[in-house]
Amino acid sequence: MYVGRFVVVGPDVAAYRVSSRSFPNREIRDRDGTLTVGPTDDAPPTDNPYVEYNCLRTTDAGPRDGAAAVLGNGSQVDPILEKIELGYPARDALAESLLALDYEKDDYDTPRLAGVLDEDGAHVGIVRKDAVLVKRVEEPTLVATYERDAPGPVEFEASAAAEAAAEAYDFDFEHAVCAAGVARSGDGFETAIENGD
């Protein structure tokens, strides 16, 4: 089954995976602690604005000076993190940013999705053409751009960032390209990348 890009959020670990039929020549790079999806060196040129974006960012300045991690499939990652740094609760940061940016205006009306881990727990959200859904996560929860476009439970055993990235990459969904993982680590977060090398 092809579900497109997806986020898995559990109470202490999360992952994001790029699955793509149209733009498979992409990878995730670590740019000074920000994980960014972008074209590989051999990728054909494109003017598609949705091909390159920050997919995972962390901060030490979240609510009540706690750490937070935000991951997602587009430019919504940055404003969600910025709102959390300003003191917004994760639920509000997700809902406001997803609603403001709306779904992607491409040929498929691709939903935007995101997840947050912070000191208050975990949340996941999606904005589709017909709805905005934000949910507090008590168990591993998956939301995808297609087919599984409402947050729902999923088996996810990872407990470390590298395990989360690898497990998301290996999920039995078609056209895996790359994945990122994040896990709580002491007072902050550890991150990892899986580019299928």
C-alpha positions in Angstrom: 0.0 0.0 0.0 1.2 3.5 -0.8 0.5 6.0 2.1 2.9 8.7 1.0 4.8 10.6 3.7 4.0 9.7 7.3 4.7 10.5 11.0 4.7 8.0 13.9 4.5 9.6 17.3 4.7 7.7 20.6 4.9 9.1 24.0 8.8 9.0 24.1 9.9 8.5 20.5 8.8 9.6 17.0 9.7 9.2 13.4 9.1 10.7 10.0 9.4 8.9 6.7 9.5 10.2 3.1 7.8 7.8 0.7 7.6 9.1 -2.8 6.7 8.0 -6.3 7.3 11.4 -7.9 10.5 12.6 -6.2 12.4 9.5 -4.9 15.9 11.1 -5.3 15.9 12.7 -1.9 17.8 12.3 1.4 17.8 13.8 4.9 20.8 15.8 6.0 21.8 17.1 9.4 22.3 20.9 9.2 23.5 22.0 12.6 20.9 20.0 14.4 18.1 20.6 12.0 17.2 17.6 9.9 16.4 18.7 6.3 14.9 16.7 3.4 16.4 17.7 0.1 17.4 16.4 -3.3 20.3 14.0 -3.7 23.3 15.2 -5.8 22.0 13.1 -8.8 18.4 14.3 -8.6 16.9 16.0 -11.7 16.2 19.7 -11.2 12.7 20.7 -10.1 10.9 23.9 -9.2 8.5 22.0 -6.9 8.4 24.0 -3.6 7.5 20.9 -1.5 10.6 18.8 -2.3 13.0 20.5 0.2 12.1 21.4 3.9 13.1 21.0 7.5 11.5 17.7 8.7 12.8 17.6 12.3 13.9 20.3 14.7 14.4 20.3 18.5 14.6 23.1 21.0 15.6 23.5 24.7 13.3 26.5 25.1 9.9 24.9 25.1 7.1 25.4 27.6 8.4 26.2 31.0 11.9 26.0 29.6 11.5 22.3 28.7 12.8 20.6 25.6 10.6 19.9 22.5 10.9 18.1 19.2 8.8 18.8 16.1 8.7 16.7 13.0 6.6 16.8 9.8 6.3 16.8 6.1 6.8 20.4 5.2 7.4 24.0 6.1 5.0 23.8 9.1 7.8 22.3 11.2 9.4 25.8 11.6 6.4 27.8 12.8 5.2 25.0 15.1 8.6 25.0 16.8 8.7 28.8 17.0 5.3 28.8 18.7 6.4 26.2 21.2 9.5 28.4 22.0 7.1 31.3 22.6 5.2 29.2 25.2 2.3 27.8 23.2 1.1 24.4 24.3 1.9 21.7 21.7 -1.8 21.2 20.8 -2.2 24.9 20.0 1.1 25.3 18.1 0.1 22.3 15.9 -3.5 23.4 15.3 -2.7 27.1 14.6 0.3 26.3 12.3 -1.5 23.6 10.3 -4.6 25.7 9.9 -2.6 28.8 8.8 -0.5 26.9 6.2 -3.3 24.6 5.1 -2.9 21.5 3.0 -0.3 21.7 0.1 -1.7 23.2 -3.0 -0.4 20.5 -5.4 -2.1 18.2 -7.8 -3.1 15.9 -4.9 -4.1 18.4 -2.2 -1.5 16.7 -0.1 -2.2 17.0 3.6 0.4 18.6 6.0 1.2 16.5 9.0 3.3 17.0 12.1 4.1 15.5 15.5 5.4 17.0 18.8 7.2 15.5 21.7 7.6 17.9 24.7 7.7 17.7 28.5 3.9 17.5 28.6 3.7 14.4 26.4 3.1 13.9 22.7 0.7 15.2 20.0 0.1 14.5 16.3 -1.8 16.5 13.8 -2.9 16.7 10.2 -4.6 19.3 8.0 -6.5 17.9 5.0 -8.7 19.6 2.4 -11.7 18.7 4.6 -10.4 18.8 8.2 -7.8 19.7 10.8 -7.2 16.9 13.3 -4.9 17.2 16.4 -4.7 14.4 18.9 -2.9 13.9 22.2 -0.9 10.6 21.9 -0.9 8.0 24.6 0.3 5.1 22.4 2.2 5.0 19.1 0.1 6.7 16.6 0.5 7.0 12.8 -0.8 9.6 10.4 0.0 9.7 6.6 -0.7 11.9 3.7 -2.8 9.2 1.9 -4.9 6.2 2.9 -4.2 6.6 6.7 -4.9 10.3 6.9 -6.5 10.3 10.4 -4.3 9.6 13.4 -4.6 5.9 14.5 -2.7 3.4 16.6 0.2 1.5 15.1 2.8 -1.1 16.3 6.0 0.7 16.9 8.7 -0.8 19.2 11.5 1.7 18.9 12.9 3.3 22.0 15.9 5.1 20.5 16.2 7.6 17.7 18.2 5.3 15.4 15.7 2.5 16.0 12.8 4.8 15.3 14.3 6.0 11.9 15.1 2.4 10.9 11.7 1.0 11.9 9.8 3.8 10.1 12.0 3.3 7.0 11.3 -0.5 7.1 7.5 -0.2 7.5 5.6 -2.3 5.0 4.5 0.7 2.9 5.6 1.3 -0.7 8.4 3.6 -2.0 10.5 4.3 1.1 13.0 7.1 0.4 14.4 8.2 3.8 13.5 8.6 7.4 14.3 10.5 10.6 13.9 9.5 14.2 13.8 11.3 17.5 13.7 10.1 21.1 13.8 11.5 24.6 17.3 11.5 26.0 17.9 13.0 29.5 16.6 16.5 29.4 16.6 16.8 25.6 16.4 14.7 22.5 18.6 12.5 20.3 18.0 12.4 16.5 18.9 10.0 13.8 18.7 9.6 10.0 18.1 6.6 7.8 18.7 7.2 4.1 18.5 3.6 3.1 22.3 3.4 2.3 
